Amino acid sequence: MGKLLFVLALVLIVMPVMAQDTEEGDKPQQDDTSKALDATATQWSFQFAYQFMPRYYSDIVNGAPRRAGLDNYVQLRIVAPIPLKGLTILPRVTIRHYEDANTGNNGLGNTEIFALIIPSFSDWGTGRAGIGPLVTLPGNKDVARDEWGYGLSGAVVNTSGQLFYGVLLTQSFRAIDPSALPPGTSDTNPLGIAPFLNYTFGTSGYYVGNGDMVALYDWNTSKFYLPIGLRFGKVWVLEKGSINAYAEYQTSAIYKNWEGPAVQTSFRLNLTYTMPVGGGK
């Protein structure tokens, strides 16, 4: 519970700092390109991505070779906004199908359901902050955990000129009996910290960013893992929505003491279609 409160406190501290004391009609607004990059904007989003991880580091950790991770996955993510008086709820469902080239196993991973709640006072037009419940469903035991999970996620984003930046925090817990776990472990999953920074090149729709880098802090071992990536993409603004396509390369920046897999080479292709609520601009 202490970890859960930690995530909540981080978001609640940042929200009043970034929010601007402006009337609803006076709020500055994001441009259409920035909205296409923003998973917290009040719009429908349909994302299809493919990630290929052909190489993992095989160095020695705690006297044994580091284990490799899964080979690739296909991801479908849907965001379905629910605008209400005084707040917006952004339910997000992420489904992944994994393959493991080493064993030949494949199947669905842990489906993630997250509902970001954004009060009107924490939406300042060019950005916003919110927090909400997170649930993970059991996946195929050959490629994922066959168990439920629960927790919280929080996000803070902002647009400033040609920059779009922010951070997403996730903290979940395994819905199992803690007494059944090995000594020295707990039902607390690592804290996920996903900072992002995108720079758009004028009105061309092209942009660069740091990619889908999710840093992990393991509460049990006090170890930290940090991937690093480079994303290049383009946004096409349409009459009734937008298309965001990008390619991304990723590797690991901090991993020497991390006990889990550490990706050495990863590639990602993505196509996202976003549509404002109501289907119009």
Secondary structure, DSSP 8 states (H G I E B T S, - for coil): -HHHHHHHHHHHHHHHHH-----GGG-----HHHHHH-TTSSEEEEEEEEEEEEEE---EETTEE-----SEEEEEEEE--EEETTEEEEEEEEEEEEE-TTT--EEE---EEEEEEEEGGGB-SSEEEEEEEEEE----TTTS-SS-EEEEEEEEEEEETTEEEEEEEEEEEE-S-GGGS-TT--SB--EEEEEEEEEE-TTS-EEEE--S--EEEETTTTEEEEEEEEEEEEEEEETTEEEEEEEEEEEEEE-TT--S--EEEEEEEEEEEEEETTS--
